[in-house]
């Protein structure tokens, strides 16, 4: 159990950071093998497809907001600070993402990217109260002294 919690934290955090890196072009230019978006403009266009129910200007703000959330939640998960909050928030973010993907592109694409699996892992992680190998644990130990 101890290692599985840590593994979920790292797996979700790296998935979030990898997605952010892709939209900023770090995995390659648009159309290259390792890039899904390859640029911020391509990511915003994709985000606007997902969020077809809002004006493009709001869709752009949602793209920025999602990116900020992914970076912040990834960092919280990596260091294990406010881990339960970060896990549950990540689960909610991924569930919202899965639902918008389903509405926009159909349910199959959510399975291709294992979005439901990641959301479920986050909710499972969020059900724990104690997080070994975390800043939370270190703070808890220091409070007892």
N, C-alpha and C positions, 0 to 999 in steps of 0.2 A: 504494500500500500504506500509506503513512504516514497519509493522510487516512481511509482505510477503517477502520483500527484505532481512530482517534479517534471516528469516526462510530458504530461498534459500541458503544464504551464509553458514549457519550452516549445512544444510543438505548436500550440496556438500562437504564442508570441512570434515565433519565426515565420509562421504563415502570414500573420498580419504584416510583419516587417517586409517580407518578400513581396507581398502585394503592393505595399507602398513603394518599395524600390523599383518595381516594374513600372508603376505609373509615373515615376520620376525618370525613367529611362536607364536605370542602372543595370537592368538585365539585357539590354540591347535595344536597338532601334525598332520602330514598328515593323512588323513583318518578319523579324528574325526568329530563329528557333526558340529562344528562351523567353521571348517577350509576348505577353498577352496583349498589352496596350502599348508599351514602349515609349509613351509620352503622356504628359498631363492632358493635352488636348484630346487624345484618344480615350483616356479614362473619363474625362468629363462627358464626352459624347456617349460612352457606354452608360455612365451614371444617369444621363438624361433619358436614355432608352429605358432603364430600370424604373426611373421615376417619371414615367410618361404622364402621370396624373397631376403633375405640377408644372408651372411655367419653367422654361429653361433657366431663367435667372435664379430661381429657387433651387433648381436642380444643380446648378453650379455651387451654390452654398451647401447643399447636401453632400456634394462630392468633397468639398473642403472639410466639412464637419466629420464625415466618415473617415477621412484620412487622418485628421487630428485624433479622433477617438481610437483608431487602430494603433497609432504610435503610442499614445498615452497608455492604453490598456496593455499593449505589448510590453512596455517598460515596467509597468506595475506587476505583470505576471512574471517577467524575467527575474526581477529582484525579490518578488514575493512580498510586496507591500500592499496592504489592504487587499489581500489575495481573494478573499471571498467576494468582496465588492467587484473586483476586476473580473473574476470568473463569471459571476452572474450578469454583469454588464456586457461582457463579451458574448455570452449566450443570447442575451436579448438582441444585441447588434447583429449577430449571425442569423437569428431567427427572422428579424426584420428583412435582412438581406435575402434570405431564402424565400420569404413570402413575396417580395418584390420580383425576384427572379422568376418565381412560379407564375406570377401574373403577367410578366413581360414575355417570357420565353418558354414557359411550360415547366412542368415538374421534373422532367428528365435531366435538364441541365443542372439542377440542384444536386442530383445524384452523381453526375459526372465530377463535380467539384467537392463532393462530400460535405456540403454545407450543413446538412442535418446532423451528420456525425460529429462535426466540430461543435455545433451548438449543444448537442447532447453531452459531449465531453465537458464543456464549460459548465453546464448546469450540474452535472455530477460533481465536478470539482468544487463548485459553489456550495454543495451540500455538506462539505466538511467544515469543521470548526477549528482544526489545528493543521498547520502547514509546516512540516519539517523542511529544512533547507530553505528557509525564507527569512526575510527581514522581520516579518511578523513574529516568528518564533524567537528571534533574537531580542526583539523589543519586549516580548512577554517574559523572557528570562530576566531581563534587566529590571523589569517592574517588580519581580518577586524578591529581588535583593534588597 
